[in-house]
Amino acid sequence: MADVIFETERLVVRPWTSADRTAILDLLSDPITMAHWERPLDEAGADVWLEWALADMQRVGYARWCVQQISDGQIVGDVGIRRKEMFGKMVNDLGYIIDHRFWHRGFGYEAAAGAVEWARANGLADVVANMATDNVASVAMAEKLGMIREREFANPTNRNKSTFWYRLVFPDQPSPVR
């Protein structure tokens, strides 16, 4: 298994590898799992996702990661932090996608909480997250993680859907954002 980023009670979170190409395509092309996105990703889109996850790990040392069950190694989703520009500044964008076949088991919160703790422990000053305002489960997760809603905007990358922007500041970390 690839290097472990962190473990939770039921999950191991590790970097995606090129060997995960089929698994990431299965996750990101599923219309139910990706219902709040502009559209499910096709093969080319999933390849781009995998390429930037691999490149981000090399460039900044963190990325979106693979989420697997410890019990059987089954991939249940994707979680992590992507360093990217939003609203004219560089941010640490927390994201989470759990395969719909694993919804309502707490895996999303468990993985996202682990990623938040990883960010805090590794010196990031904050994390942000954004989600469509009608994505009730994702909004609830951001709030359960302690994130504060800072704005609402029309998201040009997602059909101009109304989108919430959340932020969680780690007060014990230095600024500016790493």
Secondary structure as GFF3:
##gff-version 3
##sequence-region A 1 178
A	DSSP	beta_strand	6	7	.	.	.	ID=ss1
A	DSSP	beta_strand	11	15	.	.	.	ID=ss2
A	DSSP	three_ten_helix	18	20	.	.	.	ID=ss3
A	DSSP	alpha_helix	21	28	.	.	.	ID=ss4
A	DSSP	alpha_helix	43	60	.	.	.	ID=ss5
A	DSSP	beta_strand	64	69	.	.	.	ID=ss6
A	DSSP	beta_strand	75	86	.	.	.	ID=ss7
A	DSSP	beta_strand	89	98	.	.	.	ID=ss8
A	DSSP	three_ten_helix	100	102	.	.	.	ID=ss9
A	DSSP	alpha_helix	107	121	.	.	.	ID=ss10
A	DSSP	beta_strand	126	132	.	.	.	ID=ss11
A	DSSP	alpha_helix	136	144	.	.	.	ID=ss12
A	DSSP	beta_strand	148	155	.	.	.	ID=ss13
A	DSSP	beta_strand	161	169	.	.	.	ID=ss14
###
